Amino acid sequence: MNHVSVDFLLHTFIISSQVIIMAFGYGFLGAVLYYGYLPAPDQVSYLWKHRSQDLTMVVTLIATTLSVTTGILFAISMKKALRHRMSDSMSLVQISAGVALSKNSFILRWEHRRLTAMTLFVFGVLRLMTAGWTTLLAPTPFLWSIQMQGSELDITGTAFATLLSQEFYEQGIVDIQDNAFEVLDIGAMLSGVSAAGYTFGLPGTFNFNGAKYNVSTQGIVPTIENYSGSDGVPDANSTRLGFSGGNVTVNTRQLPGKHTSVHIPQGFNRNYSMSQQGLTANVSCRAIDSSQTQYLWNTSNSSVIYTNAAASNDSITGLRLWNITANCGANTSTSQEYVTKVDASGNANPLGSGFLPSVVCPGPMNLTQTYTSFTILSQGFYKYRFLDASVCNVIPLLTTVRANYSNDLISSEVKSSTPFGPENVQLLSFIAGMAKFQSINSQGLISSAIGDTLYSIYSSTTNTSIDDNLANQTQVYKELEEYWRGVVEFSATFLRSGFMVVGSFPNNTVPDDLISEVNGTMYISTVGWTGQSATYLLAILPITITTILTFACAMYNISKGDSNNKATFDPSNTLHLIMASTAMNLNLEGFSKGGIITNEDVKVQLHELKADDVVERKLFMRADEGPLPVVFSSLPLLTPV
């Protein structure tokens, strides 16, 4: 096989190799841009999280290998192109620049700024290839978003109102004044404590049915399986209004994306942002002015119903029965009974005992309003004397919330709200009944959970005693408002959970007329490559420029062909240049500044001579002056052309 064929195969190999490398780079970048997100395999994600240095080393080695390979291919093509170009007249400084490029280097000559700039540019491009490949191949952390859709129980419509009314009937609950309305447990109290405390800077996390809520439930039920809490199966009497815990049915699924072939990684963690139904309340509390006679708040009706003077200090020496009454509108008197501990004389300990009675009116005091709110009247005695006779107006609101599920915690933000309508009468009755149950059961023989909450939060968040400023108890009323808001929100979560727990409906399928749509986004925290990064486009530039330069040199070499002996001449080899120069005694100036500048402008040309009777050929360079001499030397020559 002759030398021309070898050169042709060499340049074909160079072009093919560059095409493969370039296709890999652009193919990878194209895949990232096409899919938008390209997550790394789970094994790579594991390395990035737990052994990031090892992964960085692997990526850097791959990037270095690709950049070195590309640089070698360019150097070979540049060296061959310079040898062909030297067959024509060239200045020595041009040869110097070509030699520098073939060695992936540069020249610095102020007198030849264009050549200096060109070599610096190519040198910089070659050096940036490693950084370009590293940027292109190294995975980076990002959030991959996947759309979610599903459904939950709709408690806002007439269908649910009918269902709830039927449940009231089956449970024997005909009126919220019925003491059998015991569907609320300690969860309501804890929800109120969390909501009230958080308002004044205390940590607020509320747990219910195995789910963890930030501050309060906001009336929602979990719509993400991993956050749904308990996986228990309740018995037949522990669903709906008898709910006591269990696995809440979740009907939320991932929507297929545009590119279904892309692998969905496990990721480091998954967060969710869902739009779903909620329920909250606007609560406003204030003291009852003595002129506001419409409330008819009466706490004076009480009597001692039990005494035992011989009882020990740890035993009950006496009990007092309280009959608290209030006007709930239209001259309708509502009463609530409480029992507290007293001494044998019928007196309570003013420092150790606390009494905070409440009466819940099922509707607003002003009967010209629609049935969209209810009223709570309260007053504190003994150690709760800081709370005067007060009235709290509670206006429940149907809401749409943005629920965020992250780090095993559910937090919600209200996006929109609407007041109750006529179809929500039964729902309002349930919530008011919840508030009543909580107000009754929070009061024990010697203390009240509500009163202790107000006292402890105030003491934890201020530098003064709650009794030091009885005339201005703004914070106390704010605490009370947040407390009842938390109770109302919990009541909606309790209700939704009871009707969505497994076993509540046949086949655990909520009927279509009771469904509310849920939608949102799942965010997977992982590593990979994203098309939103503009640095990828910058990273591919050095690779592209180097490939174009290599292509140009290779195509130039193919177009020029090669002679048999010129193939042995390597212009990047200093020895070869010396041999070719001395062959014709190339005379140059000295090493003075002027001499160097003069020598740089000397034009030379690479020649090949052969004597008629000598087989050996001669390579030399000569200055561009006069005819070529006849040379019979077997050494390469470098002479002026």
C-alpha positions in Angstrom: 0.0 0.0 0.0 1.5 3.4 -1.0 1.9 6.4 1.3 -0.9 8.4 -0.3 -3.3 5.6 0.7 -2.0 5.5 4.2 -2.4 9.3 4.5 -5.9 9.1 3.1 -6.8 6.4 5.6 -5.2 8.4 8.4 -7.2 11.5 7.6 -10.4 9.4 7.1 -9.8 7.9 10.6 -9.3 11.4 12.0 -12.5 12.7 10.5 -14.5 9.6 11.5 -13.2 9.9 15.1 -14.1 13.5 15.3 -17.5 12.8 13.9 -18.1 10.2 16.5 -16.9 12.4 19.4 -18.9 15.4 18.1 -22.0 13.2 17.5 -21.7 12.0 21.1 -21.5 15.6 22.4 -24.3 17.0 20.3 -26.4 13.9 20.7 -26.2 14.1 24.4 -26.9 17.9 24.4 -29.8 17.3 21.9 -31.3 14.7 24.2 -31.2 17.1 27.1 -32.8 19.9 25.1 -35.4 17.6 23.6 -36.5 16.0 26.8 -36.0 19.1 28.9 -34.9 17.0 31.9 -32.6 14.0 31.7 -32.3 12.4 35.2 -29.2 10.3 36.0 -29.6 6.6 36.8 -30.3 5.9 40.4 -26.7 4.4 40.8 -25.3 7.7 39.6 -27.5 9.7 42.0 -26.3 7.5 44.8 -22.7 8.2 44.0 -23.4 11.9 43.7 -25.0 12.0 47.2 -22.7 9.6 49.1 -19.5 9.5 47.1 -19.4 12.8 45.2 -15.6 12.8 44.9 -15.6 9.5 43.2 -18.2 10.6 40.7 -16.3 13.8 40.1 -13.2 11.9 39.4 -14.9 9.6 36.9 -16.6 12.5 35.0 -13.3 14.4 34.9 -11.4 11.3 33.6 -14.0 10.9 30.8 -13.9 14.6 30.0 -10.1 14.6 30.0 -9.9 11.5 27.7 -12.3 13.1 25.2 -10.5 16.4 25.2 -7.0 14.8 24.9 -8.2 12.6 22.1 -9.6 15.6 20.3 -6.5 17.6 20.9 -4.3 14.8 19.5 -6.4 14.5 16.4 -6.2 18.2 15.9 -2.4 18.2 16.4 -1.9 15.4 13.8 -4.1 17.2 11.3 -2.3 20.5 11.9 1.1 19.0 11.6 0.3 17.4 8.3 -1.4 20.6 7.0 1.7 22.6 7.9 4.0 20.2 6.0 1.8 20.7 2.9 1.7 24.4 3.4 5.5 24.6 3.6 5.7 23.5 0.0 4.6 27.0 -0.8 6.3 30.2 0.3 5.9 30.9 4.0 7.6 33.3 6.5 9.5 31.8 9.4 7.1 33.4 11.9 4.2 31.7 10.1 6.0 28.4 10.4 6.7 29.1 14.1 2.9 29.7 14.6 2.1 26.5 12.8 4.5 24.5 14.8 3.1 26.0 18.0 -0.5 25.1 17.0 0.6 21.5 16.1 2.0 21.3 19.7 -1.2 22.8 21.3 0.8 25.9 22.2 1.0 29.5 21.2 3.4 32.4 20.3 3.7 35.8 21.9 5.0 38.3 19.3 3.8 41.9 19.5 5.1 42.5 16.0 2.8 39.8 14.7 -0.4 40.4 16.6 -2.7 38.5 14.3 -0.7 35.3 14.5 -0.4 35.8 18.3 -4.1 36.3 18.6 -4.9 33.3 16.4 -2.6 30.9 18.4 -3.9 32.2 21.7 -7.5 31.7 20.5 -6.8 28.1 19.4 -4.8 27.4 22.5 -7.6 28.7 24.7 -10.2 26.6 22.8 -8.1 23.5 23.3 -7.7 24.1 27.0 -11.4 24.8 27.4 -12.4 21.5 26.0 -11.9 19.6 29.3 -14.0 22.2 31.1 -16.6 22.0 28.3 -16.8 18.2 28.5 -16.9 18.3 32.3 -19.7 20.8 32.2 -21.6 18.8 29.7 -21.3 15.4 31.3 -21.3 16.3 35.1 -24.8 15.8 36.6 -26.2 18.6 38.7 -29.0 18.7 41.2 -32.4 19.8 40.0 -36.1 19.3 40.8 -38.0 17.3 38.3 -41.7 18.2 38.2 -44.4 15.7 37.4 -48.1 16.7 37.2 -50.5 15.0 39.6 -54.2 14.5 39.5 -56.8 12.9 41.7 -60.0 13.4 43.7 -61.1 13.8 47.4 -64.3 14.1 49.3 -66.3 17.2 48.4 -67.9 18.5 51.6 -69.2 21.8 50.1 -72.1 20.6 48.0 -75.7 19.5 48.5 -74.8 15.8 48.0 -72.7 15.8 51.1 -75.2 17.9 53.0 -77.8 15.1 52.3 -75.3 12.4 53.4 -74.3 14.3 56.6 -78.0 14.8 57.5 -78.6 11.1 57.0 -75.6 10.3 59.3 -77.0 12.7 62.0 -80.3 10.8 61.8 -78.6 7.3 62.0 -76.5 8.4 64.9 -79.5 9.8 66.7 -78.2 13.4 66.7 -81.0 15.7 66.0 -79.7 18.9 67.5 -76.2 20.2 68.5 -77.5 20.7 72.0 -77.7 17.0 72.3 -75.0 15.8 74.7 -74.6 12.6 72.7 -72.8 14.6 70.0 -69.4 13.2 71.2 -67.5 12.8 67.9 -64.5 15.0 68.9 -61.5 13.7 70.9 -58.4 15.3 72.2 -57.3 16.1 68.7 -59.4 19.3 68.6 -57.8 20.6 71.7 -54.3 19.9 70.5 -55.1 21.5 67.1 -56.3 24.7 68.9 -53.2 24.7 71.2 -50.9 24.4 68.1 -52.6 27.2 66.2 -52.7 29.6 69.1 -49.1 29.0 70.2 -47.7 29.3 66.7 -49.2 32.8 66.3 -46.9 34.0 69.1 -43.7 32.2 68.0 -44.1 28.8 69.7 -43.2 25.7 67.6 -46.4 24.4 66.0 -46.7 20.8 64.7 -50.0 18.9 65.0 -50.3 15.1 64.5 -53.5 13.4 63.7 -54.2 9.9 62.4 -50.4 9.4 61.8 -50.2 12.5 59.5 -48.1 15.5 60.7 -49.4 19.0 60.0 -47.5 22.3 60.3 -49.4 24.4 62.9 -52.9 23.3 61.9 -54.7 21.1 59.5 -56.3 24.0 57.5 -59.3 21.6 57.1 -57.5 19.3 54.6 -57.0 15.6 54.5 -53.8 14.1 53.0 -54.0 13.4 49.2 -50.5 11.9 48.9 -50.2 8.2 49.9 -46.8 8.6 51.7 -48.2 11.3 53.9 -51.6 9.7 54.6 -50.6 8.5 58.0 -52.2 5.4 59.6 -52.6 2.2 57.5 -55.0 0.6 60.0 -58.3 -0.8 58.9 -61.2 0.4 61.1 -64.2 -1.7 62.1 -67.7 -1.0 60.9 -68.5 1.4 63.7 -65.3 3.5 63.3 -66.0 5.2 60.1 -67.8 8.5 59.2 -68.9 10.2 62.4 -67.6 7.4 64.5 -64.1 7.7 63.1 -61.3 6.8 65.5 -58.4 6.4 63.1 -57.5 4.3 60.1 -56.1 4.3 56.5 -57.6 7.3 54.6 -58.2 6.4 51.0 -55.9 8.4 48.6 -56.9 8.7 44.9 -54.1 10.6 43.4 -51.9 9.5 40.4 -49.1 10.7 38.2 -50.1 12.1 34.8 -48.0 10.7 31.9 -45.6 13.4 30.6 -44.8 14.3 27.1 -41.9 11.8 27.0 -43.1 8.5 28.6 -39.9 6.7 27.7 -37.8 8.7 30.2 -37.1 6.8 33.4 -38.6 8.3 36.5 -35.8 8.2 39.1 -36.4 7.4 42.8 -34.6 10.6 43.7 -33.3 11.8 47.1 -36.8 12.9 48.2 -40.1 13.8 46.7 -42.1 16.9 47.6 -45.7 17.7 46.5 -47.6 20.8 46.0 -51.4 20.1 45.7 -54.4 22.3 45.1 -57.3 20.9 47.2 -60.3 21.7 49.4 -59.8 23.1 52.9 -61.8 24.8 55.6 -60.9 27.6 58.0 -62.6 30.3 60.0 -62.5 34.0 60.7 -62.8 34.3 64.4 -63.2 37.6 66.2 -63.3 37.8 70.0 -64.1 40.7 72.3 -65.3 41.5 75.8 -69.0 41.8 76.4 -69.7 45.4 77.3 -72.2 45.9 80.2 -74.4 47.7 77.8 -74.7 44.7 75.4 -77.7 43.2 77.1 -78.7 41.1 74.1 -76.3 38.3 75.2 -77.9 37.8 78.7 -74.8 36.0 79.8 -75.6 34.5 83.3 -73.0 32.7 85.4 -74.6 33.2 88.8 -76.8 30.1 88.9 -74.8 27.5 90.8 -75.2 25.3 93.8 -73.1 22.8 95.9 -74.3 19.3 95.2 -71.9 17.3 97.3 -69.8 17.9 100.4 -67.6 15.7 102.6 -65.8 17.6 105.3 -64.1 14.4 106.5 -62.4 13.8 103.2 -58.6 13.9 103.0 -56.8 16.7 101.1 -56.4 14.4 98.1 -60.1 13.5 98.0 -63.1 15.4 96.8 -64.5 17.5 99.6 -67.2 19.2 97.6 -68.7 19.7 94.1 -70.5 22.7 92.7 -73.0 22.4 89.8 -73.0 25.4 87.4 -75.9 26.2 85.1 -74.5 28.7 82.6 -77.1 30.4 80.4 -76.9 32.8 77.4 -79.3 34.3 74.9 -78.7 32.8 71.4 -81.0 35.1 69.6 -84.8 35.6 69.3 -84.9 35.4 73.1 -83.8 31.7 72.9 -82.0 30.8 76.1 -79.3 28.2 75.9 -77.8 26.6 78.9 -74.7 24.5 79.7 -73.9 22.6 82.9 -70.5 22.2 84.5 -69.3 20.6 87.7 -66.2 21.9 89.6 -64.4 20.9 92.7 -64.9 23.1 95.9 -64.0 22.7 99.6 -66.5 21.6 102.2 -67.7 25.2 102.5 -68.5 25.4 98.8 -65.6 27.7 97.9 -63.0 27.0 95.2 -59.2 27.7 95.6 -58.8 31.0 93.8 -55.1 30.2 92.9 -55.2 26.5 92.3 -58.7 26.1 90.7 -59.8 27.4 87.3 -63.2 27.6 85.7 -63.8 28.7 82.1 -67.4 27.9 80.9 -68.5 28.4 77.4 -71.9 28.4 75.6 -72.1 27.7 71.9 -74.9 29.3 70.0 -75.6 27.5 66.7 -76.1 30.7 64.6 -75.3 34.4 64.6 -76.8 36.6 67.2 -78.2 38.8 64.5 -81.0 36.7 63.0 -81.2 38.9 59.9 -78.0 37.2 58.7 -77.9 34.0 56.9 -77.0 30.8 58.7 -73.3 31.1 58.0 -71.7 31.5 61.5 -72.0 30.7 65.1 -71.2 32.3 68.4 -69.2 31.2 71.5 -69.7 33.0 74.8 -67.0 32.4 77.5 -65.8 33.8 80.9 -62.9 32.8 83.2 -63.1 32.5 87.0 -60.5 32.1 89.7 -57.1 31.7 88.1 -58.6 32.4 84.7 -60.1 35.7 85.8 -58.0 37.4 83.2 -60.7 36.5 80.6 -63.8 38.7 81.1 -67.2 37.7 79.8 -66.4 37.5 76.1 -68.1 36.7 72.8 -66.4 35.1 69.8 -68.0 35.3 66.4 -66.9 32.3 64.3 -67.4 32.5 60.5 -66.3 29.2 58.8 -65.0 29.6 55.3 -64.7 27.0 52.5 -61.2 27.4 51.0 -59.0 26.3 48.2 -55.5 25.7 49.6 -52.1 25.0 48.3 -50.9 22.1 50.4 -47.2 21.4 50.4 -46.0 17.9 51.4 -42.3 18.0 52.3 -40.0 16.2 54.8 -42.9 14.3 56.3 -44.8 17.5 57.1 -48.0 18.9 55.5 -48.3 22.7 55.4 -51.0 24.7 53.7 -51.7 28.1 52.4 -55.1 29.5 51.7 -55.5 30.7 48.1 -59.2 31.6 48.0 -62.2 31.4 50.3 -66.0 31.6 50.2 -68.5 31.8 53.1 -71.0 29.1 53.8 -74.2 29.0 51.7 -77.6 27.6 52.4 -76.5 24.1 51.4 -73.9 24.1 54.2 -76.4 24.2 57.1 -75.6 20.7 58.1 -71.9 21.3 57.9 -72.1 24.4 60.0 -74.2 22.4 62.6 -71.4 19.7 62.7 -68.7 22.3 63.2 -70.7 24.2 65.9 -71.3 20.8 67.6 -67.5 20.1 67.5 -66.9 23.5 69.2 -69.5 22.7 71.9 -68.1 19.3 72.6 -64.6 20.8 72.9 -65.8 23.6 75.2 -67.6 21.0 77.5 -64.8 18.4 77.7 -62.0 20.9 78.1 -63.3 21.8 81.5 -62.4 19.5 84.3 -63.0 19.6 88.0 -60.2 22.0 88.8 -59.0 23.4 85.5 -59.8 24.0 81.8 -57.6 23.0 78.9 -58.6 26.2 77.1 -57.8 28.4 80.1 -54.4 26.6 80.6 -53.6 27.1 77.0 -54.3 30.9 77.1 -52.3 31.2 80.3 -49.2 29.2 79.2 -48.9 30.8 75.8 -49.1 34.3 77.3 -46.5 33.4 79.9 -44.2 31.8 77.3 -44.3 34.8 75.0 -44.3 37.8 77.2 -42.2 39.2 80.1 -45.2 40.1 82.2 -47.8 38.2 84.1 -51.2 37.7 82.5 -52.8 39.3 85.6 -50.7 42.5 85.5 -52.7 44.1 82.7 -56.3 42.9 83.0 -57.6 46.1 81.4 -55.9 45.3 78.1 -55.9 41.7 77.1 -55.5 42.0 73.4 -53.1 39.0 73.2 -55.5 36.9 75.2 -58.3 37.5 72.7 -55.9 36.8 69.8 -54.9 33.5 71.4 -58.6 32.6 71.9 -59.3 33.4 68.2 -56.5 31.2 67.0 -57.5 28.5 69.4 -61.1 28.3 68.0 -59.8 28.6 64.4 -57.6 25.5 65.0 -60.6 23.6 66.4 -62.8 24.5 63.4 -60.1 23.4 61.0 -59.6 20.2 62.8 -63.3 19.5 62.7 -63.2 19.6 58.8 -60.2 17.3 58.8 -61.9 14.9 61.2 -65.0 14.9 59.0 -63.2 14.3 55.8 -61.1 11.5 57.3 -64.2 9.8 58.7 -65.8 9.7 55.3 -62.6 8.8 53.3 -61.3 6.1 55.6 -61.4 2.6 54.1 -64.7 1.0 54.6 -66.7 4.2 54.6 -68.0 3.5 51.0 -68.5 0.3 49.1 -65.2 -0.8 47.5 -63.7 2.3 49.0 -64.9 4.4 46.1 -66.4 7.8 46.7 -69.5 8.4 44.6 -69.1 10.8 41.7 -71.4 13.4 43.2 -69.2 13.6 46.3 -65.9 14.1 44.4 -63.8 17.2 44.3 -60.9 17.4 41.9 -57.3 17.5 43.2 -54.3 18.5 41.1 -50.8 19.6 41.7 -47.2 18.8 41.1 -44.7 16.3 42.4 -41.1 17.5 42.6 -38.4 14.8 42.6 -35.1 16.0 44.0 -32.4 14.2 41.9 -29.3 14.8 39.8 -29.0 14.9 36.1 -29.1 17.3 33.2 -31.6 20.0 32.4 -32.2 21.9 29.2 -32.8 25.1 31.1 -29.1 25.6 31.7 -27.5 27.9 29.1 -24.0 26.8 30.2 -24.5 23.6 28.1 -24.5 25.8 24.9 -21.3 27.5 26.0 -19.7 24.2 26.9 -20.2 22.8 23.5 -18.5 25.8 21.7 -14.8 24.7 22.3 -15.7 21.2 21.2 -17.4 22.5 18.0 -14.6 24.9 17.1 -11.8 22.3 17.6 -13.8 19.9 15.4 -14.2 22.4 12.7 -10.5 23.2 12.7 -9.6 19.5 12.6 -12.0 19.0 9.7 -10.5 21.9 7.8 -6.9 20.6 8.3 -7.9 17.0 7.4 -9.7 18.0 4.2 -6.8 20.3 3.2 -4.4 17.4 3.6 -6.6 15.0 1.6 -6.9 17.6 -1.2 -3.1 18.1 -1.3 -2.1 14.4 -1.2 1.6 13.6 -0.3 4.9 12.6 -1.9 6.7 9.5 -0.8 9.5 11.3 1.1 7.7 14.3 2.4 5.7 11.9 4.5 8.8 11.5 6.6 9.2 15.2 7.3 7.6 16.4 10.6 7.6 20.2 10.9 6.8 20.0 14.6 10.0 18.1 15.2 12.8 20.5 15.9 15.5 18.1 14.6 13.7 17.8 11.3 13.6 21.6 10.9 17.3 21.8 11.7 18.2 19.1 9.2 16.1 20.8 6.4 17.7 24.2 7.2 21.3 23.1 7.3 21.0 21.1 4.1 21.2 24.3 2.0 23.1 26.4 4.5 20.2 28.8 5.3 21.8 32.0 6.3 19.9 34.1 8.9 20.6 37.2 11.0 21.9 37.1 14.6 20.0 37.1 17.9 19.7 40.9 18.2 16.2 42.3 18.4 16.4 43.6 14.8 17.9 40.3 13.6 15.1 38.3 15.1 12.4 40.6 13.5 14.2 40.3 10.2 14.5 36.5 10.4 10.8 36.2 11.2 9.9 37.9 7.9 12.2 35.6 5.8 10.1 33.5 3.5 11.2 30.0 2.9 9.9 27.0 1.0 10.2 23.3 1.4 11.8 21.6 -1.6 12.6 18.1 -2.7 15.6 17.4 -5.1 16.8 14.2 -6.6 20.0 13.7 -8.6 19.6 11.8 -11.9 21.9 9.0 -10.8 21.1 9.0 -7.1 18.1 7.2 -5.7 18.0 9.2 -2.4 15.9 12.3 -2.3 16.7 15.5 -0.6 14.4 17.7 1.6 15.5 21.2 2.2 14.4 24.8 2.7 15.8 27.7 0.9 15.2 31.4 0.7 13.1 32.6 -2.2 16.1 33.6 -4.3 17.5 32.2 -7.6 17.3 28.8 -9.1 17.5 25.6 -7.1 21.0 24.0 -6.9 21.8 20.5 -7.6 22.3 18.7 -4.3 23.9 15.2 -3.8 23.5 14.9 0.0 21.6 12.1 1.7 20.6 14.4 4.6 17.5 16.5 4.8 18.1 20.1 3.9 16.7 23.4 5.2 17.7 26.3 3.1 16.3 29.7 1.9 13.8 29.3 -0.8 
